[in-house]
Amino acid sequence: SQCASILVQRCPVCFTGRTFGQPLSNGGDIHIALDGNFHHRHQHSAGSCPAFYDPTYFIPKVQVNNVGCWIEQVHKRPLRQQCVEVPDEAIDQCEASYEAADGNKQKAAMDCFDNTGIMVLICRHDIPLFFANIDMPGEQQKYSITLLEHLFSHLPAAETVIALYDIGCVLTRSLDKFEILNNEIVCRIHFATTAMHAYGHEWACQLIYNPRITTGLSLSDGEGTKCLWSRFTKLIGVEQA
């Protein structure tokens, strides 16, 4: 088995391998990063242009919303038994500080914009693989979950993934508590925080999720998304109109 051709076209270095199953403790088979950017917005008043092509990079909004509905359903179910590596108090503080930084600003933006940002999933070489439009306040988990689920649908059944995300600790806890993702995916993915954001987390959190402490991540830092956003700067004005 091999990766889907769409991934091979986007990064032959990451996705042309034929052997899979590298243990997550040794760094896994591939490293990816997730991040949201709230400067790429679309104004309500601009309306929608006629449909003239099917985007290959952007995941359809229907697919994202379906994942959001699924997350709401599983949150109503009893919690799963979990192995706690980081105290809830430490992760709660990380989540609260992150929401305080973005939450209020994004709620205000909803008055003027129908899309308040975009979220991206990139490979180890900073190449964008998939995007999702953000149309709700903040980086809700449905966007990251949709991107990950979509990625795994294009990977061989044994391929393992290290995912770097600003709040990877929060997402890990959600996946441990609720059956949001299939267990066949959960056992093949390990989360870490991005290097720059790691030091804003509690020390108990850093011991598990800081990429500079975690074994197997080598020089991966998850900060390639910042380079991507820098290259996309000139598109901000065009997208809003």
C-alpha positions as CSV (number, residue, x, y, z in Angstrom):
1,S,0.0,0.0,0.0
2,Q,1.0,3.6,-0.5
3,C,-0.2,7.2,0.1
4,A,-2.9,8.6,-2.1
5,S,-1.6,10.3,-5.3
6,I,-2.9,13.8,-4.1
7,L,-0.4,13.6,-1.2
8,V,2.4,12.3,-3.3
9,Q,1.9,15.3,-5.7
10,R,2.1,17.8,-2.9
11,C,5.2,16.4,-1.1
12,P,7.0,13.5,-2.7
13,V,9.6,13.5,0.1
14,C,7.0,12.8,2.8
15,F,4.6,10.5,0.9
16,T,6.4,8.3,-1.5
17,G,7.6,5.8,1.1
18,R,6.7,2.1,1.0
19,T,7.4,1.0,4.5
20,F,5.2,2.2,7.4
21,G,4.7,1.6,11.1
22,Q,7.6,3.5,12.6
23,P,6.8,3.7,16.4
24,L,5.5,7.0,17.6
25,S,8.1,6.9,20.3
26,N,10.7,7.0,17.6
27,G,9.2,9.9,15.7
28,G,6.5,8.2,13.6
29,D,6.5,8.0,9.8
30,I,5.6,11.6,9.0
31,H,5.4,15.0,10.9
32,I,2.6,17.5,10.2
33,A,1.5,20.8,11.7
34,L,-1.8,22.6,12.2
35,D,-2.6,26.2,12.6
36,G,-5.3,28.8,12.2
37,N,-5.0,32.3,10.8
38,F,-7.7,34.9,11.4
39,H,-6.5,37.6,9.0
40,H,-7.9,35.7,5.9
41,R,-11.5,36.7,6.2
42,H,-14.4,37.2,3.9
43,Q,-16.9,40.0,4.3
44,H,-20.7,39.3,4.5
45,S,-21.3,42.3,2.1
46,A,-19.1,40.9,-0.6
47,G,-21.5,38.0,-1.4
48,S,-20.4,34.8,-3.2
49,C,-19.1,34.5,-6.7
50,P,-20.6,31.9,-9.1
51,A,-19.1,28.4,-8.6
52,F,-16.6,27.8,-11.4
53,Y,-14.3,25.1,-10.0
54,D,-14.0,22.5,-7.2
55,P,-11.2,23.4,-4.8
56,T,-8.8,20.6,-4.2
57,Y,-7.0,22.1,-1.2
58,F,-10.1,23.3,0.7
59,I,-12.3,20.8,2.6
60,P,-16.0,21.3,1.9
61,K,-17.9,23.2,4.6
62,V,-20.5,20.4,4.7
63,Q,-17.8,17.9,5.7
64,V,-16.5,20.3,8.4
65,N,-20.0,20.8,9.8
66,N,-20.7,17.0,9.8
67,V,-17.6,16.6,12.0
68,G,-18.9,19.4,14.3
69,C,-22.2,17.6,14.7
70,W,-20.5,14.3,15.5
71,I,-18.4,16.0,18.2
72,E,-21.5,17.5,19.7
73,Q,-23.1,14.0,19.8
74,V,-20.1,12.3,21.5
75,H,-19.8,15.0,24.1
76,K,-23.2,13.9,25.3
77,R,-22.0,10.3,25.9
78,P,-20.3,9.1,29.1
79,L,-16.6,9.8,29.4
80,R,-14.1,7.1,28.5
81,Q,-11.6,5.8,31.0
82,Q,-8.4,7.5,30.4
83,C,-4.7,7.4,31.3
84,V,-3.8,10.8,32.7
85,E,-0.3,12.1,31.8
86,V,-0.9,15.8,32.5
87,P,-3.2,17.1,35.3
88,D,-6.4,18.6,34.1
89,E,-5.5,21.8,35.9
90,A,-2.5,22.4,33.7
91,I,-4.4,21.8,30.5
92,D,-7.3,23.9,31.7
93,Q,-4.9,26.8,32.2
94,C,-3.4,26.4,28.7
95,E,-6.9,26.2,27.1
96,A,-8.1,29.3,29.1
97,S,-5.1,31.4,28.1
98,Y,-5.5,30.4,24.5
99,E,-9.2,31.2,24.3
100,A,-8.7,34.5,26.1
101,A,-6.2,35.5,23.3
102,D,-8.6,34.8,20.4
103,G,-12.1,34.2,21.6
104,N,-13.5,37.7,22.2
105,K,-11.8,39.1,19.1
106,Q,-13.3,36.4,16.9
107,K,-16.8,36.8,18.3
108,A,-16.7,40.5,17.3
109,A,-15.5,39.6,13.8
110,M,-18.6,37.5,13.2
111,D,-20.6,40.6,12.8
112,C,-18.8,41.6,9.6
113,F,-17.4,38.4,8.2
114,D,-18.9,35.0,7.2
115,N,-15.5,33.4,7.1
116,T,-13.3,34.7,9.9
117,G,-10.1,32.8,9.0
118,I,-8.6,29.6,7.5
119,M,-6.9,26.6,9.1
120,V,-4.2,24.7,7.4
121,L,-2.5,21.3,7.7
122,I,1.1,21.2,6.4
123,C,3.8,18.6,6.1
124,R,7.3,18.5,7.6
125,H,8.5,20.6,4.6
126,D,6.0,23.5,5.1
127,I,4.0,22.4,2.1
128,P,0.2,23.0,2.6
129,L,-1.8,19.8,2.2
130,F,-5.4,20.8,3.1
131,F,-7.2,23.9,4.3
132,A,-10.6,24.5,6.0
133,N,-12.5,27.8,6.3
134,I,-13.2,29.0,9.8
135,D,-16.8,30.2,10.1
136,M,-17.3,30.1,13.8
137,P,-15.6,32.1,16.6
138,G,-12.1,30.7,17.5
139,E,-10.3,27.5,16.4
140,Q,-13.0,25.0,17.3
141,Q,-11.9,21.4,17.4
142,K,-14.1,20.5,14.4
143,Y,-11.5,22.2,12.1
144,S,-8.5,20.3,13.3
145,I,-10.4,17.1,13.6
146,T,-11.7,17.4,10.0
147,L,-8.2,18.1,8.6
148,L,-6.7,15.1,10.5
149,E,-9.5,12.8,9.5
150,H,-9.2,13.9,5.9
151,L,-5.4,13.3,6.0
152,F,-5.7,9.8,7.4
153,S,-8.3,8.9,4.7
154,H,-5.4,9.3,2.3
155,L,-2.8,7.4,4.2
156,P,-2.0,3.6,4.4
157,A,-3.5,1.8,7.3
158,A,-0.2,1.4,9.2
159,E,1.2,4.9,8.8
160,T,2.0,6.8,12.0
161,V,1.8,10.6,12.4
162,I,3.2,13.2,14.7
163,A,1.0,16.3,14.8
164,L,2.3,19.6,16.1
165,Y,-0.4,22.1,17.2
166,D,-0.5,25.1,19.5
167,I,-2.9,23.3,21.8
168,G,-2.1,19.7,21.0
169,C,-2.4,19.0,24.7
170,V,-6.1,20.1,24.7
171,L,-6.9,18.1,21.6
172,T,-5.2,15.0,23.1
173,R,-7.4,15.2,26.2
174,S,-10.5,15.5,24.1
175,L,-9.6,12.4,22.1
176,D,-8.9,10.5,25.3
177,K,-12.2,11.5,26.9
178,F,-14.5,11.1,23.9
179,E,-14.6,8.8,20.9
180,I,-14.2,11.7,18.4
181,L,-11.8,9.9,16.1
182,N,-11.7,6.3,15.2
183,N,-9.5,4.3,17.5
184,E,-7.5,3.1,14.5
185,I,-6.5,6.7,13.9
186,V,-5.9,7.6,17.6
187,C,-3.4,4.8,18.1
188,R,-1.4,6.0,15.1
189,I,-1.1,9.7,16.1
190,H,0.8,11.6,18.7
191,F,0.4,15.3,19.5
192,A,3.0,17.8,20.4
193,T,2.8,21.6,20.9
194,T,4.5,23.9,18.4
195,A,7.9,25.1,19.7
196,M,7.1,28.8,20.0
197,H,3.9,28.2,21.9
198,A,5.2,25.4,24.1
199,Y,6.8,27.8,26.6
200,G,3.5,29.4,27.3
201,H,2.2,26.1,28.6
202,E,2.5,24.8,32.1
203,W,5.6,22.8,33.0
204,A,3.7,19.6,33.5
205,C,2.3,20.0,30.0
206,Q,5.7,20.8,28.5
207,L,7.2,17.6,29.9
208,I,4.9,15.6,27.6
209,Y,4.2,17.9,24.6
210,N,7.2,20.3,24.2
211,P,8.9,19.2,20.9
212,R,12.2,20.1,22.3
213,I,11.7,17.5,25.1
214,T,9.7,14.9,23.3
215,T,11.8,12.0,22.0
216,G,11.8,11.4,18.2
217,L,10.8,14.9,16.9
218,S,14.4,15.9,16.0
219,L,14.3,19.4,14.7
220,S,10.6,19.5,13.8
221,D,9.0,22.5,15.5
222,G,5.6,23.0,13.8
223,E,6.4,26.6,13.0
224,G,6.4,26.3,9.2
225,T,2.8,27.5,9.2
226,K,4.1,31.0,10.1
227,C,6.2,30.9,6.9
228,L,3.1,29.9,4.9
229,W,1.1,32.8,6.4
230,S,3.9,35.2,5.6
231,R,3.8,34.1,1.9
232,F,0.0,34.5,1.9
233,T,0.1,38.1,3.2
234,K,-0.7,39.7,-0.1
235,L,-3.9,37.6,-0.5
236,I,-5.6,39.0,2.6
237,G,-7.1,42.1,0.9
238,V,-8.2,40.1,-2.2
239,E,-10.0,37.5,-0.1
240,Q,-12.1,40.0,1.8
241,A,-13.6,41.6,-1.3
